Amino acid sequence: MDNSSGYGEQINVIDQGARALSAYDMRHNFVVSYMWDLPFGRLTSSSLGKTLLGGWSVSGITRFATGLPVTMRETDDGSLCGCGGVDYPNYNDQPIQKFEPRASATHQYFGTSPFSPEIVGIPGNSARRFFYGPGVNNFDLALHKAVRFKEKVDLEYRAEFFNAFNHAQFMTPQGNVNSSTFGDVTAARDPRIIQMALKLAF
């Protein structure tokens, strides 16, 4: 909780004690890393088979996290204050309804009906941040193969898969009540990225 989350966010000069969720508040963040040496080399006794099947390993980093808070704002100076940190939409205290962004053409994440623009000359009553955006469900994986040809010659192959299952990782939705995309997700993290490398050490 804070009354400003950084230099780019002004304190409410009318109500300097107004507190809300910090912009970087992430309630849950589970990250696990792992590595498994694949036992394929044990399936054969031949030197060629061990060269081909042995030395493989899989590693990865998996992350599950709740989303960051949605920052509410109004950008038309409806309060007539002429200052920053004051203009927020009005909120009627109805529950925030959330949607699956993939289910609509505009990628709507939350219902906008509980919000309305400020009454001219009166600051809106919505808190800066009080509910959360989409979370993270991500798997980064790597496949590794090491081959030793001679005592001083090693060959290493590596394939890396970022967001391996190509799961859409949505960014925080638009919280500006004056925007045509209010309530919609307008950006996402990178889709699946694959890179491979081959290294010879001698």
C-alpha positions as CSV (number, residue, x, y, z in Angstrom):
1,M,0.0,0.0,0.0
2,D,1.2,3.5,-0.8
3,N,0.1,7.0,-1.8
4,S,2.5,7.0,-4.8
5,S,4.4,4.2,-6.5
6,G,7.1,6.3,-8.1
7,Y,8.2,9.6,-9.6
8,G,5.8,9.3,-12.5
9,E,2.8,9.1,-10.2
10,Q,1.8,12.2,-8.3
11,I,0.3,12.3,-4.8
12,N,-3.3,13.3,-4.5
13,V,-2.9,17.0,-3.3
14,I,-6.5,17.2,-2.2
15,D,-6.3,14.0,-0.1
16,Q,-2.6,13.4,0.6
17,G,-3.5,10.4,2.9
18,A,-5.2,8.5,0.1
19,R,-3.7,5.0,0.0
20,A,-4.1,2.3,-2.6
21,L,-2.4,-0.9,-3.8
22,S,1.2,-0.3,-5.0
23,A,1.7,-0.5,-8.7
24,Y,4.2,-3.4,-8.2
25,D,2.1,-5.3,-5.7
26,M,2.1,-9.0,-6.7
27,R,0.4,-11.1,-4.0
28,H,1.6,-14.5,-5.2
29,N,4.7,-15.4,-7.2
30,F,5.7,-19.1,-7.4
31,V,8.9,-19.8,-9.4
32,V,10.6,-23.2,-9.6
33,S,13.7,-24.2,-11.6
34,Y,14.6,-27.8,-12.4
35,M,17.0,-30.0,-14.4
36,W,16.7,-33.7,-15.3
37,D,19.5,-35.8,-16.8
38,L,17.7,-38.1,-19.2
39,P,18.6,-41.8,-18.8
40,F,18.5,-42.8,-22.4
41,G,22.3,-43.7,-22.5
42,R,21.5,-46.6,-20.2
43,L,19.4,-48.2,-22.8
44,T,22.4,-49.4,-24.9
45,S,25.8,-50.8,-24.2
46,S,27.4,-49.8,-27.5
47,S,29.7,-46.8,-27.6
48,L,27.9,-45.3,-30.6
49,G,24.5,-45.7,-28.9
50,K,25.8,-44.1,-25.8
51,T,27.2,-41.2,-27.9
52,L,23.8,-40.7,-29.6
53,L,21.5,-41.3,-26.6
54,G,23.6,-40.3,-23.7
55,G,24.3,-36.8,-22.4
56,W,20.8,-35.4,-22.9
57,S,19.2,-33.3,-20.2
58,V,16.1,-31.1,-19.8
59,S,15.9,-28.0,-17.7
60,G,13.4,-25.3,-17.1
61,I,11.9,-22.5,-15.1
62,T,8.2,-22.5,-14.4
63,R,6.4,-19.5,-13.0
64,F,2.8,-19.0,-11.7
65,A,2.0,-15.5,-10.5
66,T,-1.0,-13.3,-9.8
67,G,-1.4,-10.1,-11.8
68,L,-0.4,-6.6,-11.0
69,P,-3.1,-4.1,-9.9
70,V,-5.1,-2.1,-12.6
71,T,-4.3,1.6,-12.3
72,M,-7.5,3.7,-12.6
73,R,-7.3,7.2,-13.9
74,E,-9.1,9.9,-15.8
75,T,-7.2,12.2,-18.1
76,D,-9.5,15.1,-18.8
77,D,-9.1,17.2,-15.6
78,G,-12.8,16.7,-14.9
79,S,-12.1,17.8,-11.3
80,L,-11.0,21.3,-12.6
81,C,-8.1,21.0,-10.2
82,G,-5.4,21.6,-12.9
83,C,-3.2,19.3,-10.9
84,G,-2.1,15.7,-11.1
85,G,-3.0,12.8,-8.8
86,V,-6.6,13.8,-8.3
87,D,-8.6,12.7,-11.3
88,Y,-10.1,9.2,-11.0
89,P,-13.4,7.8,-12.3
90,N,-16.4,7.4,-10.1
91,Y,-17.0,3.9,-8.8
92,N,-20.5,2.7,-7.7
93,D,-19.2,-0.1,-5.4
94,Q,-20.6,-2.9,-7.5
95,P,-18.4,-6.1,-7.8
96,I,-15.8,-6.0,-10.6
97,Q,-16.7,-8.6,-13.2
98,K,-13.8,-10.2,-15.0
99,F,-13.8,-11.8,-18.4
100,E,-11.5,-14.1,-20.4
101,P,-9.7,-11.7,-22.8
102,R,-9.6,-14.4,-25.6
103,A,-13.4,-14.5,-25.7
104,S,-14.0,-11.0,-27.2
105,A,-12.7,-9.1,-30.2
106,T,-11.5,-6.2,-28.0
107,H,-9.9,-8.6,-25.4
108,Q,-12.0,-7.2,-22.6
109,Y,-10.8,-8.1,-19.1
110,F,-13.1,-6.3,-16.7
111,G,-16.6,-4.9,-16.9
112,T,-16.7,-1.1,-17.1
113,S,-20.3,-0.5,-16.0
114,P,-19.4,0.2,-12.4
115,F,-17.3,3.2,-13.5
116,S,-18.3,6.6,-14.9
117,P,-16.4,9.9,-15.6
118,E,-16.2,12.5,-12.9
119,I,-18.9,15.0,-12.3
120,V,-17.4,18.3,-13.5
121,G,-15.6,20.0,-10.6
122,I,-15.8,17.0,-8.3
123,P,-12.9,14.5,-8.0
124,G,-14.0,10.9,-8.7
125,N,-14.2,8.4,-5.7
126,S,-12.4,5.4,-7.2
127,A,-9.2,4.3,-5.6
128,R,-6.1,4.4,-7.7
129,R,-5.8,0.6,-7.6
130,F,-8.0,-1.9,-5.9
131,F,-8.2,-5.0,-8.1
132,Y,-5.8,-7.1,-10.1
133,G,-5.1,-7.7,-13.8
134,P,-4.2,-11.1,-15.5
135,G,-1.6,-13.4,-13.9
136,V,1.3,-15.3,-15.4
137,N,1.4,-19.0,-16.3
138,N,4.7,-19.6,-18.0
139,F,7.1,-22.4,-18.8
140,D,10.7,-21.8,-20.1
141,L,12.4,-25.1,-21.2
142,A,15.8,-26.1,-22.5
143,L,17.1,-29.3,-24.1
144,H,20.8,-29.9,-23.8
145,K,23.1,-32.5,-25.3
146,A,26.8,-32.9,-24.5
147,V,29.2,-35.0,-26.5
148,R,32.9,-35.7,-25.7
149,F,34.9,-36.8,-28.7
150,K,38.3,-36.7,-27.2
151,E,39.8,-35.6,-23.9
152,K,40.0,-32.0,-25.0
153,V,37.2,-31.8,-27.6
154,D,33.6,-31.3,-26.5
155,L,30.5,-30.6,-28.6
156,E,27.5,-29.0,-26.9
157,Y,24.0,-28.5,-28.4
158,R,21.3,-26.5,-26.7
159,A,17.7,-25.7,-27.7
160,E,15.8,-23.2,-25.6
161,F,12.0,-22.6,-25.6
162,F,10.7,-19.4,-23.9
163,N,7.0,-19.6,-23.2
164,A,7.3,-23.2,-24.5
165,F,3.5,-23.8,-24.6
166,N,2.8,-20.5,-26.3
167,H,0.3,-19.5,-23.6
168,A,-1.0,-16.0,-24.0
169,Q,0.5,-13.9,-21.1
170,F,-1.7,-10.8,-21.0
171,M,-0.4,-7.4,-19.7
172,T,-2.4,-5.2,-17.3
173,P,-5.6,-3.9,-19.0
174,Q,-6.4,-0.2,-19.7
175,G,-7.7,1.7,-16.7
176,N,-8.2,5.1,-18.3
177,V,-12.0,5.8,-18.3
178,N,-11.5,8.3,-21.1
179,S,-9.9,5.7,-23.4
180,S,-11.8,3.8,-26.1
181,T,-10.0,0.6,-24.8
182,F,-11.1,1.1,-21.2
183,G,-11.3,-2.4,-19.5
184,D,-9.5,-4.1,-22.4
185,V,-6.1,-5.8,-22.6
186,T,-4.0,-4.0,-25.3
187,A,-0.7,-5.9,-25.0
188,A,0.8,-9.3,-24.1
189,R,4.2,-10.7,-23.3
190,D,6.2,-12.4,-26.0
191,P,4.7,-15.6,-27.6
192,R,6.8,-18.7,-27.9
193,I,10.5,-18.0,-28.8
194,I,12.9,-20.8,-29.8
195,Q,16.6,-20.5,-30.1
196,M,19.3,-23.1,-30.7
197,A,23.1,-23.1,-30.4
198,L,25.9,-25.4,-31.2
199,K,29.3,-25.0,-29.4
200,L,32.6,-26.7,-30.1
201,A,35.2,-26.5,-27.3
202,F,38.7,-27.6,-27.9
